[in-house]
Amino acid sequence: MAKTMSDESASQAKTKFVVEGEYFEACSCKVACSCIFLAPATEDHCDVFIGWHITRGAMGNVDLQGLNAALVVHWPKQMTD
């Protein structure tokens, strides 16, 4: 009998994930990026760059210290649209 996705998900153990670090954000909104709080953008759309620098953290037994991550997004005036 074949396993289903729900069977496999239920049998997998949860992996502990924790990070600390610095957060950077720059967007096209007039003041602060209200979009990340699900409010409308101050312009017709929102272009945002978000970056993280992990100063301390791990995912399971994998050390994440010193890693960086970035996300660049273009979305309409209302993020939930």
N, C-alpha and C positions, 0 to 999 in steps of 0.2 A: 504494500500500500504506500503510495507517494505522500510525502509530507507537504502540507500547505504552508504558505507564508506565515499564517497565524500560529501554526504549530512550532515553526522555527523561532519566531519572535518570542513566544512564551517560554521557550526553553533556554534562551540566551540570557546570560547574566548581565546586569547593568555595569557599565564601566564608569568608574569615578573620574570626574572631570572638574578641574579647578584651575583658575588662572587669576593672576593679579598683574596689573601693568598700567600703561598709559594709553589714553584714548585721544584720537585727533579727529577733527571734523571740519570740513569746509564745504559750504553749499551756496547756491545762487539765491537763497532767500535774503531779504533785506537786513535782518538782524541776526537772529539765531535760527537754526533749522527746526521749525515747528513741526515739520513733516514726521520726524522720528517719534513724535508724541501723538501721531495720527491727526494732527490739525492740518488745515489747508496750507499750501505754500503761499508765500507772499507774492509770488510771481505766477505766471501761467503754468509753470512746471517747476520741478526741483531737480537740479543736478547736484549730486553730493559725492564727495570723496570722504571715506571713513577709513581710518587706519588704527591699528593696535600694535603696541610693542609689549610683549610679554616679559615682565621682569621676574616672575616666579609662577610656576604652574606645571601641571602634569595631566596626562590623560592615561589613566591606568598606570602602567610602569614606564610610560614614555615621558621623558623630561621635555618640557616646552620652553624652558627658560631661554631668553634671547631671541626667540622667533618673532617675526613680524607678519602681519596680515593686512590686506587692504581690500576695500570694496568700493567700486565706482558704480553709481546708479543714476539713471534718468527715469523719472516717473512723472505722471500727470499732477495737476494741482492738488488733488486729494489722493494720498497714498493708497487708500483702500479701494479706489476706482479700478 
